[in-house]
Amino acid sequence: MLTQLRQDHANMARMLHVLQLKQKALVAGERPNFQLVREVVDYILDYMEGFTIPLERVCSEKLRTLVPECSELTERLSRDYQALKPRLMRLSNDIDMILMDAVVPMDRFAEDLKAYLDAHRAYLRDERELLFPLIRDHFGDDDLELLAQALPEGAAAKLERLQEAYPELYAELCETEVPAA
């Protein structure tokens, strides 16, 4: 189970890296492929609703039962993660406007994108450094099985769905090497 969580983190890091490359292109005055940016943002929004939020709920509830002193941490992580969605929705709305050729200040969009990327990476780092060790140290096999059952589908199925639903994004991910964090 922890292996899958780590793999999902690696996949999200790739997504964020693709967005970072597009953000850097914007800052350099280039016009990135906004359709690809749209695909990444849509995928992350789908992923939040279908994977991370259910996983976070089950994981937090179980941790509060097993390790009551971690309640503050799990609540903070939950708030941090929930705060990502409005940022991402704002980016999504701006991308819609850009794709409809509306005027959107690119410097503001690039700043918003960078702020989102920084916040999401900080969340992933906290999850990796603070939450995963708690899961490793306190979850037994039954707890991990409960966690696994909370997940709607495996990583392989998600990747296959990604390839079908977002072909351009899938191709970009296959070509992208993510620098070590």
C-alpha positions as CSV (number, residue, x, y, z in Angstrom):
1,M,0.0,0.0,0.0
2,L,2.8,2.4,0.9
3,T,4.5,1.5,-2.4
4,Q,1.3,2.5,-4.3
5,L,1.2,5.8,-2.3
6,R,4.8,6.5,-3.2
7,Q,4.1,5.7,-6.9
8,D,1.1,8.0,-6.9
9,H,3.3,10.7,-5.4
10,A,5.8,10.2,-8.2
11,N,3.1,10.4,-10.8
12,M,1.8,13.6,-9.3
13,A,5.3,15.0,-9.2
14,R,5.5,14.3,-12.9
15,M,2.2,16.2,-13.4
16,L,3.5,19.1,-11.5
17,H,6.8,19.1,-13.4
18,V,4.9,19.3,-16.7
19,L,3.0,22.3,-15.3
20,Q,6.2,23.8,-14.1
21,L,7.8,23.5,-17.6
22,K,4.7,25.3,-19.0
23,Q,4.9,28.0,-16.3
24,K,8.6,28.6,-17.1
25,A,7.8,28.9,-20.8
26,L,5.2,31.6,-19.9
27,V,7.7,33.5,-17.8
28,A,10.1,33.3,-20.7
29,G,7.5,35.0,-22.9
30,E,6.5,31.9,-24.8
31,R,3.0,30.6,-25.3
32,P,2.8,27.0,-24.0
33,N,0.3,24.4,-25.2
34,F,-2.7,25.5,-23.1
35,Q,-4.6,22.5,-24.2
36,L,-2.0,20.3,-22.5
37,V,-2.2,22.6,-19.4
38,R,-6.0,22.1,-19.5
39,E,-5.5,18.3,-19.6
40,V,-3.1,18.4,-16.6
41,V,-5.4,20.6,-14.6
42,D,-8.5,18.4,-15.4
43,Y,-6.6,15.3,-14.5
44,I,-5.4,16.7,-11.1
45,L,-9.0,17.8,-10.4
46,D,-10.3,14.3,-11.2
47,Y,-7.6,12.8,-9.2
48,M,-8.4,14.9,-6.1
49,E,-12.0,14.0,-6.2
50,G,-11.6,10.3,-7.1
51,F,-8.5,9.3,-5.2
52,T,-6.9,11.7,-2.8
53,I,-10.0,13.0,-0.9
54,P,-11.4,9.5,-0.2
55,L,-7.9,8.3,0.8
56,E,-7.3,11.2,3.0
57,R,-10.6,10.8,4.8
58,V,-10.0,7.1,5.6
59,C,-6.4,7.6,6.5
60,S,-7.1,10.6,8.8
61,E,-9.9,8.8,10.6
62,K,-7.8,5.7,11.2
63,L,-4.8,7.7,12.3
64,R,-6.9,9.8,14.8
65,T,-8.1,6.5,16.3
66,L,-4.6,4.9,16.4
67,V,-2.6,8.0,17.3
68,P,-4.8,10.7,18.7
69,E,-1.9,13.1,19.1
70,C,-1.6,13.3,15.3
71,S,-5.0,14.9,14.9
72,E,-3.6,18.4,14.5
73,L,-1.3,17.2,11.7
74,T,-4.0,15.4,9.8
75,E,-6.3,18.4,10.1
76,R,-3.6,20.7,8.9
77,L,-2.8,18.4,6.0
78,S,-6.5,18.2,5.1
79,R,-6.8,22.0,5.2
80,D,-3.7,22.4,3.1
81,Y,-5.0,19.9,0.5
82,Q,-8.5,21.5,0.5
83,A,-6.8,24.9,-0.1
84,L,-5.3,23.6,-3.4
85,K,-8.7,23.1,-5.0
86,P,-9.7,26.8,-5.2
87,R,-6.3,27.6,-6.6
88,L,-6.6,24.9,-9.2
89,M,-10.2,26.0,-10.1
90,R,-9.0,29.5,-10.6
91,L,-6.4,28.2,-13.0
92,S,-9.0,26.1,-14.7
93,N,-11.2,29.1,-15.2
94,D,-8.3,31.2,-16.6
95,I,-7.4,28.4,-19.0
96,D,-11.0,28.3,-20.2
97,M,-10.7,32.0,-20.9
98,I,-7.3,31.6,-22.6
99,L,-8.6,28.8,-24.8
100,M,-11.6,31.0,-25.8
101,D,-9.0,33.7,-26.8
102,A,-10.2,36.0,-24.0
103,V,-7.7,38.5,-22.6
104,V,-6.0,37.0,-19.5
105,P,-2.9,38.7,-18.1
106,M,-0.2,36.1,-18.7
107,D,2.1,37.4,-15.9
108,R,-0.7,37.0,-13.4
109,F,-1.6,33.5,-14.7
110,A,2.1,32.5,-14.5
111,E,2.3,33.8,-10.9
112,D,-0.9,31.9,-10.0
113,L,0.4,28.8,-11.5
114,K,3.7,29.1,-9.7
115,A,1.9,29.7,-6.4
116,Y,-0.3,26.6,-7.0
117,L,2.8,24.5,-7.8
118,D,4.7,25.6,-4.7
119,A,1.7,24.9,-2.5
120,H,1.0,21.4,-4.0
121,R,4.7,20.5,-3.8
122,A,4.8,21.6,-0.1
123,Y,1.8,19.4,0.5
124,L,3.4,16.4,-1.1
125,R,6.5,17.0,0.9
126,D,4.6,17.1,4.2
127,E,2.7,14.1,3.2
128,R,5.8,12.2,2.3
129,E,7.8,13.3,5.4
130,L,5.1,13.4,8.0
131,L,2.1,11.3,7.1
132,F,3.8,8.3,5.4
133,P,6.0,7.6,8.4
134,L,2.9,7.6,10.6
135,I,1.1,5.2,8.3
136,R,4.2,2.9,8.1
137,D,4.6,2.9,11.9
138,H,1.0,2.6,13.0
139,F,-1.0,0.8,10.4
140,G,-1.3,-2.9,10.5
141,D,-2.2,-5.2,7.6
142,D,-5.9,-4.8,8.3
143,D,-5.5,-1.0,8.3
144,L,-3.6,-1.1,5.0
145,E,-6.3,-3.3,3.5
146,L,-9.0,-0.8,4.6
147,L,-6.9,1.9,3.0
148,A,-6.6,-0.1,-0.2
149,Q,-10.3,-0.7,-0.3
150,A,-10.9,3.1,-0.1
151,L,-9.0,3.6,-3.3
152,P,-11.2,3.5,-6.4
153,E,-8.7,1.9,-8.8
154,G,-5.1,0.9,-9.0
155,A,-2.3,2.9,-10.5
156,A,-2.2,0.8,-13.7
157,A,-5.9,1.4,-14.3
158,K,-5.4,5.2,-13.7
159,L,-2.5,5.3,-16.1
160,E,-4.5,3.4,-18.8
161,R,-7.4,5.8,-18.3
162,L,-5.0,8.8,-18.5
163,Q,-3.6,7.5,-21.8
164,E,-7.2,7.2,-23.2
165,A,-8.7,10.4,-21.8
166,Y,-5.6,12.7,-22.0
167,P,-3.4,11.3,-24.9
168,E,-1.3,14.5,-25.2
169,L,-0.6,14.6,-21.5
170,Y,0.2,10.9,-21.4
171,A,2.7,11.4,-24.2
172,E,4.3,14.4,-22.4
173,L,4.5,12.5,-19.2
174,C,6.3,9.6,-20.9
175,E,8.9,12.1,-22.2
176,T,9.3,14.1,-19.0
177,E,12.1,13.3,-16.5
178,V,11.3,14.7,-13.1
179,P,14.3,16.1,-11.2
180,A,14.9,14.7,-7.8
181,A,13.1,16.7,-5.1
